[in-house]
Amino acid sequence: MPNESNQDKGATGAAKFVTSTLGNTLGGVTRTVGGVAGTAGRGVGDTITSATGSAGEPIGNALGNVGSGLENGAKRVAQGTEDAGKWK
């Protein structure tokens, strides 16, 4: 039988359940959107580099880096949202 503290009972327990559910849901959505944006940015960057060769490489690399930055930022926001939902 789990050992619940007084903090996990009653209204506080209900609030923790709701915020945990919302935090995990929003965190998952944020992580997904960030992953899609990151992949799309890298894909467009690779396409520009491939289509234009060395002339377009700086632009292609920059777009790829922006995509990776968006993805990493979204991962951090998602983790923060999930942590907040767990009352960390």
Secondary structure as GFF3:
##gff-version 3
##sequence-region A 1 88
A	DSSP	three_ten_helix	6	8	.	.	.	ID=ss1
A	DSSP	alpha_helix	10	52	.	.	.	ID=ss2
A	DSSP	three_ten_helix	53	55	.	.	.	ID=ss3
A	DSSP	alpha_helix	57	85	.	.	.	ID=ss4
###
